[in-house]
């Protein structure tokens, strides 16, 4: 496994961090990092063929890059993504992308804000409540392991969108224990196999949603409750290129309960075949 700089990066550590105003607008230099994690020496490997041991090594590399990049206080947020069979992509070798930037990504900013507001109102973590609710209902649960819950969210953006939530609260992926990492690797291996069996190996985008760099603060009191109100997790969007939005609202005609049932069935068929 190797980590290399992206050939034509959006963000570079060599840049100085400069913030400046342009009238009522703000401008900032693209200081950060753009890296590729080469997941396997085999060009034809896919998430479904790499095996749990190799996927676990990939997870540890995610952790290592997060820990290393967060030592730089000029980096505020780090996004780890993994795209599979992206239409039009010029890269087919198995890889993940790490993007570190001096601001907070919009998707995470929204999640942080909503998680904080929920915590201020209820004094409980939003995602911990989701775990409890989904385990009680059961209809949208795809797989449950000692450390993780894999489910179809209540309002998925696309059919078969999937979340992987730790059952124990933690705001940052870097706290992953060896036992949890092994459990997560086995879970993802089974999940990727179910996608092949049940959905014909669809395209997907996996993103790691984790706490920003807590050492990098701009506003007073920033991140005051993030350790209590935020909960790291994976979001996996199937066929992101087919996402249907109307006025900013995602339209998905497949009920999440039916999507979860189909994935459970595909998982069972995969296990039976192996």
PASEBA-1860 file (N, C-alpha, C; in nm, 3 decimals):
! residues 274
1> XXXXXXXX> 0.084/-0.119/0.000/0.000/0.000/0.000/0.088/0.125/0.000 ~ 0.048/0.226/-0.077/0.127/0.348/-0.089/0.034/0.470/-0.080 ~ 0.091/0.582/-0.033/0.022/0.711/-0.037/0.107/0.804/-0.121 ~ 0.044/0.863/-0.224/0.118/0.951/-0.314/0.043/1.083/-0.330 ~ 0.114/1.193/-0.360/0.045/1.319/-0.389/-0.032/1.306/-0.521 ~ -0.146/1.371/-0.528/-0.221/1.371/-0.653/-0.144/1.449/-0.759 ~ -0.151/1.403/-0.883/-0.069/1.461/-0.990/-0.107/1.607/-1.019 ~ -0.236/1.637/-1.017/-0.282/1.774/-1.046/-0.374/1.817/-0.931
9> XXXXXXXX> -0.316/1.850/-0.815/-0.395/1.869/-0.693/-0.469/2.002/-0.689 ~ -0.585/2.000/-0.621/-0.655/2.124/-0.591/-0.585/2.199/-0.476 ~ -0.531/2.122/-0.380/-0.474/2.181/-0.259/-0.331/2.130/-0.240 ~ -0.242/2.218/-0.190/-0.102/2.182/-0.173/-0.049/2.240/-0.042 ~ 0.034/2.163/0.028/0.092/2.210/0.153/0.197/2.318/0.128 ~ 0.247/2.328/0.005/0.351/2.426/-0.024/0.297/2.570/-0.025 ~ 0.166/2.586/-0.037/0.108/2.720/-0.039/0.111/2.782/0.100 ~ 0.131/2.912/0.108/0.108/2.985/0.232/-0.042/3.006/0.250
17> XXXXXXXX> -0.086/3.004/0.375/-0.228/3.027/0.403/-0.253/3.177/0.414 ~ -0.324/3.231/0.318/-0.352/3.375/0.315/-0.503/3.395/0.305 ~ -0.557/3.470/0.398/-0.698/3.508/0.395/-0.707/3.657/0.361 ~ -0.796/3.690/0.268/-0.811/3.830/0.232/-0.954/3.859/0.191 ~ -0.990/3.983/0.207/-1.124/4.025/0.168/-1.125/4.080/0.028 ~ -1.238/4.062/-0.038/-1.261/4.119/-0.171/-1.397/4.190/-0.164 ~ -1.395/4.312/-0.103/-1.521/4.379/-0.075/-1.596/4.303/0.034 ~ -1.719/4.264/0.006/-1.799/4.189/0.103/-1.768/4.039/0.100
25> XXXXXXXX> -1.680/3.998/0.008/-1.649/3.856/-0.009/-1.515/3.822/0.056 ~ -1.492/3.691/0.074/-1.368/3.643/0.133/-1.297/3.551/0.036 ~ -1.165/3.551/0.046/-1.083/3.469/-0.040/-0.975/3.403/0.045 ~ -0.940/3.277/0.014/-0.838/3.205/0.088/-0.757/3.121/-0.008 ~ -0.628/3.111/0.016/-0.543/3.031/-0.073/-0.570/2.883/-0.052 ~ -0.554/2.801/-0.157/-0.586/2.657/-0.148/-0.476/2.576/-0.081 ~ -0.444/2.613/0.044/-0.342/2.538/0.117/-0.405/2.415/0.181 ~ -0.342/2.300/0.164/-0.396/2.176/0.219/-0.319/2.058/0.166
33> XXXXXXXX> -0.391/1.955/0.128/-0.326/1.836/0.073/-0.424/1.760/-0.014 ~ -0.374/1.702/-0.121/-0.452/1.614/-0.208/-0.369/1.488/-0.230 ~ -0.416/1.377/-0.173/-0.338/1.252/-0.174/-0.423/1.137/-0.225 ~ -0.354/1.038/-0.280/-0.419/0.914/-0.322/-0.362/0.799/-0.239 ~ -0.450/0.718/-0.183/-0.409/0.596/-0.113/-0.424/0.480/-0.211 ~ -0.312/0.425/-0.255/-0.316/0.311/-0.347/-0.341/0.186/-0.263 ~ -0.458/0.127/-0.280/-0.506/0.026/-0.186/-0.449/-0.113/-0.208 ~ -0.405/-0.143/-0.328/-0.362/-0.280/-0.358/-0.260/-0.278/-0.472
41> XXXXXXXX> -0.166/-0.373/-0.474/-0.074/-0.382/-0.588/-0.141/-0.439/-0.712 ~ -0.257/-0.499/-0.695/-0.327/-0.561/-0.808/-0.421/-0.462/-0.875 ~ -0.399/-0.440/-1.004/-0.479/-0.342/-1.078/-0.626/-0.381/-1.085 ~ -0.655/-0.509/-1.085/-0.793/-0.555/-1.104/-0.868/-0.575/-0.973 ~ -0.805/-0.547/-0.860/-0.875/-0.560/-0.732/-0.991/-0.462/-0.723 ~ -1.096/-0.502/-0.654/-1.211/-0.417/-0.625/-1.240/-0.428/-0.475 ~ -1.325/-0.343/-0.420/-1.360/-0.357/-0.279/-1.416/-0.495/-0.244 ~ -1.481/-0.560/-0.341/-1.541/-0.691/-0.315/-1.439/-0.805/-0.323
49> XXXXXXXX> -1.323/-0.782/-0.383/-1.225/-0.891/-0.400/-1.103/-0.877/-0.310 ~ -1.085/-0.762/-0.246/-0.961/-0.740/-0.173/-0.951/-0.823/-0.045 ~ -1.062/-0.856/0.016/-1.057/-0.935/0.138/-1.047/-0.848/0.262 ~ -1.087/-0.905/0.377/-1.095/-0.828/0.500/-0.958/-0.780/0.547 ~ -0.854/-0.862/0.533/-0.721/-0.822/0.579/-0.672/-0.698/0.505 ~ -0.691/-0.698/0.372/-0.647/-0.582/0.294/-0.731/-0.459/0.325 ~ -0.861/-0.477/0.340/-0.946/-0.364/0.374/-0.910/-0.307/0.510 ~ -0.872/-0.393/0.602/-0.830/-0.344/0.734/-0.705/-0.257/0.721
57> XXXXXXXX> -0.613/-0.296/0.636/-0.493/-0.214/0.615/-0.531/-0.077/0.556 ~ -0.630/-0.077/0.468/-0.678/0.049/0.412/-0.736/0.138/0.522 ~ -0.814/0.078/0.611/-0.873/0.155/0.721/-0.765/0.216/0.811 ~ -0.661/0.137/0.839/-0.552/0.191/0.921/-0.480/0.304/0.850 ~ -0.470/0.296/0.717/-0.408/0.405/0.644/-0.495/0.531/0.652 ~ -0.627/0.516/0.647/-0.715/0.631/0.669/-0.681/0.696/0.803 ~ -0.672/0.613/0.907/-0.642/0.665/1.041/-0.507/0.737/1.044 ~ -0.406/0.676/0.983/-0.272/0.735/0.985/-0.268/0.870/0.914
65> XXXXXXXX> -0.335/0.881/0.801/-0.333/1.007/0.727/-0.411/1.116/0.803 ~ -0.521/1.079/0.867/-0.595/1.176/0.947/-0.509/1.227/1.062 ~ -0.445/1.135/1.133/-0.362/1.175/1.246/-0.247/1.266/1.201 ~ -0.183/1.231/1.091/-0.069/1.309/1.044/-0.112/1.448/0.997 ~ -0.217/1.455/0.916/-0.259/1.583/0.860/-0.316/1.676/0.967 ~ -0.377/1.620/1.070/-0.434/1.705/1.175/-0.329/1.766/1.266 ~ -0.205/1.728/1.249/-0.098/1.796/1.323/-0.073/1.936/1.269 ~ -0.121/1.962/1.147/-0.106/2.092/1.084/-0.229/2.177/1.120
73> XXXXXXXX> -0.212/2.279/1.204/-0.327/2.357/1.252/-0.385/2.447/1.142 ~ -0.316/2.458/1.028/-0.371/2.536/0.917/-0.470/2.452/0.835 ~ -0.477/2.323/0.863/-0.575/2.235/0.799/-0.693/2.220/0.893 ~ -0.811/2.254/0.846/-0.930/2.251/0.932/-1.013/2.124/0.912 ~ -1.014/2.070/0.792/-1.101/1.956/0.765/-1.034/1.862/0.667 ~ -1.065/1.732/0.680/-1.006/1.629/0.594/-1.118/1.535/0.550 ~ -1.129/1.517/0.421/-1.231/1.429/0.365/-1.164/1.308/0.300 ~ -1.208/1.188/0.340/-1.160/1.065/0.278/-1.275/1.007/0.197
81> XXXXXXXX> -1.252/0.985/0.068/-1.355/0.930/-0.019/-1.300/0.810/-0.096 ~ -1.393/0.723/-0.135/-1.355/0.607/-0.215/-1.463/0.587/-0.321 ~ -1.428/0.607/-0.448/-1.524/0.591/-0.557/-1.498/0.460/-0.630 ~ -1.604/0.393/-0.665/-1.594/0.265/-0.736/-1.674/0.274/-0.865 ~ -1.607/0.244/-0.976/-1.670/0.243/-1.109/-1.733/0.377/-1.142 ~ -1.662/0.484/-1.111/-1.715/0.616/-1.143/-1.719/0.635/-1.294 ~ -1.834/0.671/-1.350/-1.842/0.690/-1.495/-1.745/0.799/-1.541 ~ -1.667/0.768/-1.645/-1.576/0.865/-1.702/-1.444/0.880/-1.631
89> XXXXXXXX> -1.422/0.803/-1.523/-1.297/0.817/-1.448/-1.180/0.764/-1.531 ~ -1.065/0.834/-1.525/-0.947/0.790/-1.598/-0.860/0.697/-1.514 ~ -0.899/0.675/-1.387/-0.825/0.584/-1.299/-0.912/0.464/-1.266 ~ -0.859/0.344/-1.289/-0.935/0.223/-1.255/-0.864/0.139/-1.149 ~ -0.739/0.173/-1.115/-0.668/0.103/-1.008/-0.737/0.135/-0.876 ~ -0.747/0.040/-0.782/-0.817/0.066/-0.656/-0.745/0.171/-0.571 ~ -0.815/0.279/-0.538/-0.754/0.386/-0.460/-0.862/0.463/-0.383 ~ -0.819/0.530/-0.278/-0.902/0.626/-0.205/-0.836/0.762/-0.216
97> XXXXXXXX> -0.915/0.868/-0.198/-0.863/1.004/-0.207/-0.873/1.072/-0.070 ~ -0.768/1.141/-0.032/-0.766/1.220/0.091/-0.751/1.367/0.051 ~ -0.846/1.450/0.094/-0.844/1.592/0.062/-0.849/1.672/0.191 ~ -0.744/1.748/0.218/-0.735/1.829/0.339/-0.740/1.976/0.300 ~ -0.823/2.056/0.369/-0.845/2.195/0.328/-0.846/2.288/0.450 ~ -0.830/2.419/0.427/-0.824/2.515/0.538/-0.961/2.566/0.583 ~ -1.069/2.510/0.532/-1.205/2.545/0.574/-1.279/2.414/0.603 ~ -1.407/2.424/0.642/-1.487/2.305/0.669/-1.571/2.274/0.545
105> XXXXXXXX> -1.568/2.148/0.500/-1.651/2.108/0.387/-1.799/2.135/0.418 ~ -1.874/2.173/0.316/-2.014/2.212/0.336/-2.098/2.099/0.397 ~ -2.080/1.975/0.348/-2.160/1.864/0.399/-2.134/1.842/0.547 ~ -2.007/1.846/0.587/-1.975/1.827/0.728/-2.023/1.945/0.812 ~ -2.010/2.066/0.759/-2.058/2.183/0.832/-2.207/2.170/0.865 ~ -2.285/2.122/0.767/-2.428/2.103/0.791/-2.451/1.998/0.898 ~ -2.378/1.884/0.889/-2.394/1.779/0.989/-2.353/1.826/1.128 ~ -2.243/1.901/1.135/-2.197/1.952/1.264/-2.301/2.046/1.324
113> XXXXXXXX> -2.357/2.133/1.242/-2.457/2.229/1.291/-2.582/2.157/1.341 ~ -2.632/2.061/1.261/-2.754/1.991/1.299/-2.731/1.902/1.421 ~ -2.614/1.840/1.429/-2.583/1.757/1.546/-2.575/1.842/1.672 ~ -2.513/1.961/1.660/-2.501/2.049/1.775/-2.637/2.100/1.821 ~ -2.723/2.137/1.725/-2.856/2.185/1.761/-2.938/2.076/1.829 ~ -2.928/1.953/1.780/-2.999/1.841/1.841/-2.949/1.818/1.983 ~ -2.817/1.825/2.000/-2.758/1.803/2.133/-2.799/1.915/2.230 ~ -2.803/2.039/2.183/-2.841/2.150/2.268/-2.985/2.136/2.315
121> XXXXXXXX> -3.069/2.077/2.231/-3.211/2.060/2.266/-3.234/1.939/2.354 ~ -3.168/1.827/2.323/-3.197/1.701/2.392/-3.085/1.651/2.483 ~ -2.965/1.713/2.470/-2.849/1.667/2.548/-2.814/1.523/2.518 ~ -2.839/1.481/2.395/-2.803/1.347/2.349/-2.746/1.359/2.208 ~ -2.662/1.263/2.171/-2.606/1.259/2.036/-2.714/1.215/1.937 ~ -2.728/1.288/1.829/-2.826/1.255/1.725/-2.803/1.116/1.669 ~ -2.677/1.082/1.640/-2.648/0.954/1.575/-2.664/0.837/1.673 ~ -2.634/0.860/1.801/-2.661/0.755/1.900/-2.810/0.727/1.907
129> XXXXXXXX> -2.892/0.832/1.897/-3.037/0.813/1.897/-3.082/0.740/1.772 ~ -3.018/0.768/1.658/-3.051/0.696/1.534/-3.021/0.547/1.552 ~ -2.906/0.514/1.611/-2.870/0.374/1.635/-2.978/0.306/1.720 ~ -3.017/0.371/1.829/-3.119/0.312/1.917/-3.252/0.295/1.845 ~ -3.292/0.397/1.768/-3.420/0.392/1.697/-3.421/0.282/1.591 ~ -3.314/0.273/1.514/-3.309/0.174/1.407/-3.302/0.032/1.462 ~ -3.231/0.012/1.572/-3.227/-0.121/1.633/-3.364/-0.159/1.687 ~ -3.437/-0.061/1.739/-3.572/-0.089/1.791/-3.668/-0.122/1.678
137> XXXXXXXX> -3.659/-0.047/1.565/-3.749/-0.072/1.452/-3.709/-0.196/1.374 ~ -3.581/-0.205/1.338/-3.528/-0.323/1.270/-3.549/-0.329/1.121 ~ -3.648/-0.255/1.068/-3.684/-0.270/0.926/-3.576/-0.219/0.831 ~ -3.497/-0.122/0.875/-3.395/-0.062/0.787/-3.255/-0.112/0.820 ~ -3.244/-0.204/0.914/-3.115/-0.262/0.951/-3.075/-0.367/0.848 ~ -2.955/-0.355/0.795/-2.902/-0.454/0.702/-2.813/-0.555/0.775 ~ -2.727/-0.503/0.864/-2.634/-0.592/0.935/-2.596/-0.529/1.068 ~ -2.585/-0.612/1.169/-2.544/-0.570/1.302/-2.425/-0.655/1.345
145> XXXXXXXX> -2.319/-0.589/1.391/-2.199/-0.658/1.440/-2.172/-0.612/1.582 ~ -2.074/-0.670/1.649/-2.046/-0.625/1.787/-2.013/-0.476/1.796 ~ -1.955/-0.416/1.690/-1.912/-0.277/1.698/-1.989/-0.182/1.607 ~ -2.060/-0.233/1.506/-2.117/-0.145/1.405/-2.259/-0.185/1.365 ~ -2.331/-0.083/1.316/-2.464/-0.101/1.259/-2.460/-0.052/1.115 ~ -2.499/-0.138/1.021/-2.508/-0.101/0.880/-2.655/-0.093/0.845 ~ -2.700/0.021/0.794/-2.843/0.043/0.773/-2.869/0.127/0.649 ~ -2.992/0.122/0.604/-3.041/0.217/0.505/-3.104/0.332/0.582
153> XXXXXXXX> -3.058/0.457/0.564/-3.115/0.567/0.642/-3.262/0.589/0.611 ~ -3.330/0.655/0.703/-3.474/0.676/0.690/-3.510/0.754/0.563 ~ -3.427/0.850/0.526/-3.452/0.930/0.405/-3.329/0.927/0.316 ~ -3.303/0.815/0.248/-3.182/0.804/0.164/-3.188/0.893/0.041 ~ -3.073/0.944/0.001/-3.066/1.030/-0.116/-3.087/0.953/-0.245 ~ -3.039/0.830/-0.249/-3.056/0.744/-0.366/-3.098/0.605/-0.317 ~ -3.158/0.522/-0.403/-3.187/0.385/-0.362/-3.061/0.314/-0.313 ~ -3.072/0.248/-0.200/-2.964/0.167/-0.142/-2.852/0.251/-0.080
161> XXXXXXXX> -2.872/0.382/-0.064/-2.773/0.456/0.016/-2.760/0.386/0.152 ~ -2.636/0.375/0.200/-2.609/0.299/0.322/-2.524/0.380/0.417 ~ -2.552/0.367/0.547/-2.467/0.426/0.650/-2.407/0.314/0.735 ~ -2.284/0.336/0.779/-2.220/0.246/0.874/-2.189/0.329/0.999 ~ -2.256/0.296/1.109/-2.245/0.373/1.232/-2.180/0.291/1.343 ~ -2.080/0.346/1.412/-2.028/0.278/1.531/-2.137/0.270/1.638 ~ -2.146/0.160/1.706/-2.245/0.146/1.812/-2.202/0.220/1.938 ~ -2.072/0.241/1.955/-2.022/0.319/2.067/-1.988/0.460/2.019
169> XXXXXXXX> -2.025/0.558/2.099/-2.007/0.697/2.059/-1.860/0.738/2.050 ~ -1.826/0.805/1.941/-1.696/0.868/1.925/-1.707/0.969/1.811 ~ -1.647/1.085/1.829/-1.661/1.187/1.725/-1.558/1.171/1.613 ~ -1.448/1.098/1.640/-1.337/1.094/1.545/-1.299/0.952/1.509 ~ -1.278/0.928/1.381/-1.238/0.797/1.330/-1.105/0.751/1.388 ~ -1.019/0.845/1.425/-0.886/0.810/1.474/-0.889/0.730/1.603 ~ -1.003/0.728/1.673/-1.014/0.651/1.797/-1.042/0.503/1.771 ~ -1.048/0.461/1.645/-1.079/0.323/1.610/-0.983/0.226/1.679
177> XXXXXXXX> -1.039/0.126/1.747/-0.957/0.026/1.816/-0.923/-0.088/1.721 ~ -0.820/-0.167/1.752/-0.787/-0.282/1.666/-0.904/-0.379/1.651 ~ -0.978/-0.404/1.760/-1.091/-0.497/1.751/-1.201/-0.440/1.661 ~ -1.227/-0.310/1.676/-1.330/-0.248/1.593/-1.286/-0.242/1.447 ~ -1.158/-0.218/1.421/-1.109/-0.214/1.283/-1.127/-0.348/1.214 ~ -1.097/-0.457/1.284/-1.116/-0.591/1.225/-1.263/-0.617/1.198 ~ -1.348/-0.577/1.293/-1.492/-0.595/1.277/-1.543/-0.514/1.158 ~ -1.496/-0.391/1.145/-1.540/-0.304/1.036/-1.494/-0.358/0.901
185> XXXXXXXX> -1.372/-0.410/0.894/-1.321/-0.465/0.768/-1.404/-0.585/0.724 ~ -1.438/-0.673/0.819/-1.522/-0.789/0.784/-1.661/-0.743/0.739 ~ -1.716/-0.643/0.807/-1.847/-0.592/0.770/-1.847/-0.535/0.629 ~ -1.747/-0.453/0.598/-1.741/-0.393/0.465/-1.717/-0.497/0.357 ~ -1.638/-0.600/0.387/-1.616/-0.708/0.291/-1.748/-0.776/0.256 ~ -1.827/-0.807/0.358/-1.957/-0.869/0.333/-2.050/-0.776/0.257 ~ -2.048/-0.648/0.292/-2.135/-0.551/0.226/-2.101/-0.536/0.078 ~ -1.971/-0.521/0.047/-1.932/-0.507/-0.094/-1.966/-0.633/-0.173
193> XXXXXXXX> -1.953/-0.749/-0.109/-1.994/-0.873/-0.175/-2.142/-0.876/-0.202 ~ -2.223/-0.825/-0.108/-2.368/-0.820/-0.128/-2.406/-0.725/-0.241 ~ -2.331/-0.617/-0.257/-2.357/-0.526/-0.369/-2.335/-0.595/-0.502 ~ -2.232/-0.678/-0.511/-2.205/-0.752/-0.635/-2.317/-0.853/-0.660 ~ -2.352/-0.929/-0.557/-2.454/-1.034/-0.573/-2.592/-0.977/-0.600 ~ -2.629/-0.873/-0.524/-2.765/-0.823/-0.533/-2.789/-0.714/-0.633 ~ -2.686/-0.632/-0.660/-2.706/-0.515/-0.745/-2.615/-0.513/-0.867 ~ -2.542/-0.621/-0.889/-2.459/-0.627/-1.009/-2.336/-0.539/-1.005
201> XXXXXXXX> -2.275/-0.522/-0.888/-2.153/-0.443/-0.873/-2.173/-0.299/-0.919 ~ -2.259/-0.223/-0.851/-2.291/-0.087/-0.895/-2.179/0.012/-0.864 ~ -2.184/0.126/-0.927/-2.094/0.235/-0.889/-2.138/0.288/-0.753 ~ -2.041/0.337/-0.677/-2.075/0.398/-0.549/-1.967/0.497/-0.508 ~ -2.003/0.583/-0.414/-1.906/0.672/-0.351/-1.917/0.658/-0.201 ~ -1.807/0.620/-0.138/-1.798/0.607/0.007/-1.728/0.730/0.062 ~ -1.784/0.789/0.167/-1.719/0.903/0.232/-1.713/0.879/0.381 ~ -1.600/0.915/0.440/-1.580/0.905/0.583/-1.614/1.040/0.645
209> XXXXXXXX> -1.719/1.042/0.726/-1.762/1.163/0.794/-1.706/1.159/0.937 ~ -1.610/1.245/0.964/-1.545/1.244/1.095/-1.521/1.387/1.140 ~ -1.490/1.405/1.269/-1.473/1.538/1.324/-1.361/1.613/1.254 ~ -1.374/1.745/1.241/-1.267/1.824/1.182/-1.147/1.832/1.276 ~ -1.048/1.908/1.235/-0.927/1.924/1.316/-0.959/2.011/1.438 ~ -0.970/1.949/1.554/-1.012/2.021/1.674/-0.904/2.114/1.727 ~ -0.782/2.101/1.675/-0.675/2.194/1.715/-0.682/2.325/1.638 ~ -0.763/2.327/1.532/-0.772/2.446/1.447/-0.903/2.518/1.477
217> XXXXXXXX> -0.896/2.624/1.554/-1.015/2.700/1.592/-1.003/2.843/1.542 ~ -1.114/2.896/1.494/-1.119/3.034/1.449/-1.210/3.115/1.540 ~ -1.328/3.061/1.570/-1.425/3.131/1.654/-1.411/3.087/1.800 ~ -1.434/3.178/1.892/-1.429/3.145/2.033/-1.539/3.043/2.067 ~ -1.502/2.938/2.139/-1.599/2.836/2.175/-1.627/2.734/2.068 ~ -1.555/2.743/1.956/-1.575/2.649/1.847/-1.538/2.507/1.892 ~ -1.619/2.410/1.852/-1.600/2.269/1.888/-1.620/2.243/2.039 ~ -1.693/2.331/2.106/-1.708/2.319/2.252/-1.773/2.187/2.292
225> XXXXXXXX> -1.869/2.139/2.213/-1.940/2.015/2.248/-1.927/1.908/2.143 ~ -1.837/1.925/2.046/-1.832/1.832/1.933/-1.802/1.689/1.978 ~ -1.725/1.672/2.085/-1.693/1.537/2.132/-1.818/1.466/2.183 ~ -1.916/1.542/2.227/-2.041/1.483/2.275/-2.150/1.479/2.168 ~ -2.151/1.577/2.078/-2.266/1.587/1.988/-2.243/1.524/1.850 ~ -2.117/1.498/1.810/-2.094/1.441/1.677/-2.050/1.295/1.688 ~ -2.074/1.218/1.581/-2.055/1.073/1.582/-2.003/1.035/1.443 ~ -1.878/0.991/1.433/-1.821/0.960/1.302/-1.896/0.843/1.238
233> XXXXXXXX> -1.893/0.836/1.105/-1.962/0.728/1.035/-1.921/0.729/0.888 ~ -1.955/0.622/0.819/-1.939/0.614/0.674/-2.075/0.634/0.608 ~ -2.074/0.706/0.496/-2.192/0.717/0.410/-2.155/0.663/0.273 ~ -2.237/0.573/0.220/-2.209/0.511/0.090/-2.330/0.535/0.000 ~ -2.309/0.613/-0.104/-2.417/0.647/-0.198/-2.401/0.561/-0.322 ~ -2.502/0.479/-0.350/-2.502/0.392/-0.467/-2.548/0.471/-0.590 ~ -2.478/0.451/-0.701/-2.509/0.523/-0.825/-2.526/0.674/-0.799 ~ -2.424/0.741/-0.745/-2.440/0.885/-0.718/-2.470/0.966/-0.844
241> XXXXXXXX> -2.427/0.914/-0.958/-2.452/0.986/-1.083/-2.600/0.986/-1.121 ~ -2.680/0.900/-1.057/-2.823/0.894/-1.086/-2.908/0.968/-0.984 ~ -2.844/1.036/-0.890/-2.920/1.109/-0.787/-3.015/1.209/-0.852 ~ -3.139/1.208/-0.806/-3.243/1.293/-0.863/-3.281/1.400/-0.762 ~ -3.256/1.526/-0.799/-3.285/1.637/-0.708/-3.382/1.734/-0.775 ~ -3.479/1.780/-0.697/-3.574/1.880/-0.743/-3.573/1.993/-0.640 ~ -3.524/2.110/-0.681/-3.520/2.223/-0.589/-3.436/2.195/-0.465 ~ -3.331/2.114/-0.481/-3.246/2.082/-0.367/-3.293/1.965/-0.285
249> XXXXXXXX> -3.409/1.907/-0.319/-3.464/1.792/-0.246/-3.437/1.665/-0.326 ~ -3.379/1.563/-0.260/-3.354/1.437/-0.327/-3.485/1.358/-0.342 ~ -3.505/1.301/-0.460/-3.624/1.221/-0.489/-3.582/1.076/-0.505 ~ -3.637/0.990/-0.422/-3.603/0.848/-0.422/-3.731/0.768/-0.406 ~ -3.765/0.688/-0.507/-3.894/0.619/-0.508/-3.889/0.480/-0.444 ~ -3.769/0.433/-0.402/-3.759/0.302/-0.339/-3.764/0.318/-0.186 ~ -3.863/0.260/-0.119/-3.870/0.272/0.028/-3.744/0.213/0.092 ~ -3.690/0.277/0.195/-3.568/0.227/0.258/-3.585/0.087/0.317
257> XXXXXXXX> -3.705/0.055/0.363/-3.730/-0.078/0.419/-3.715/-0.187/0.313 ~ -3.761/-0.156/0.191/-3.747/-0.253/0.081/-3.601/-0.266/0.038 ~ -3.529/-0.153/0.034/-3.387/-0.158/-0.001/-3.310/-0.241/0.101 ~ -3.341/-0.223/0.229/-3.272/-0.301/0.333/-3.303/-0.449/0.318 ~ -3.428/-0.483/0.288/-3.464/-0.625/0.270/-3.387/-0.686/0.154 ~ -3.378/-0.613/0.042/-3.305/-0.665/-0.073/-3.157/-0.685/-0.042 ~ -3.098/-0.593/0.034/-2.957/-0.609/0.069/-2.936/-0.725/0.166 ~ -3.029/-0.743/0.259/-3.018/-0.858/0.351/-3.025/-0.989/0.274
265> XXXXXXXX> -3.117/-0.995/0.177/-3.129/-1.116/0.095/-3.002/-1.141/0.014 ~ -2.948/-1.034/-0.045/-2.825/-1.048/-0.124/-2.710/-1.092/-0.036 ~ -2.704/-1.043/0.086/-2.599/-1.081/0.180/-2.609/-1.230/0.213 ~ -2.732/-1.276/0.235/-2.753/-1.418/0.264/-2.712/-1.504/0.146 ~ -2.746/-1.461/0.026/-2.709/-1.540/-0.093/-2.557/-1.542/-0.113 ~ -2.491/-1.430/-0.081/-2.345/-1.425/-0.092/-2.281/-1.521/0.006 ~ -2.332/-1.522/0.129/-2.277/-1.612/0.232/-2.300/-1.758/0.196 ~ -2.418/-1.787/0.140/-2.449/-1.924/0.101/-2.358/-1.972/-0.013
273> XX> -2.329/-1.879/-0.106/-2.246/-1.915/-0.221/-2.102/-1.938/-0.181 ~ -2.054/-1.869/-0.076/-1.916/-1.884/-0.035/-1.901/-2.000/0.063
END
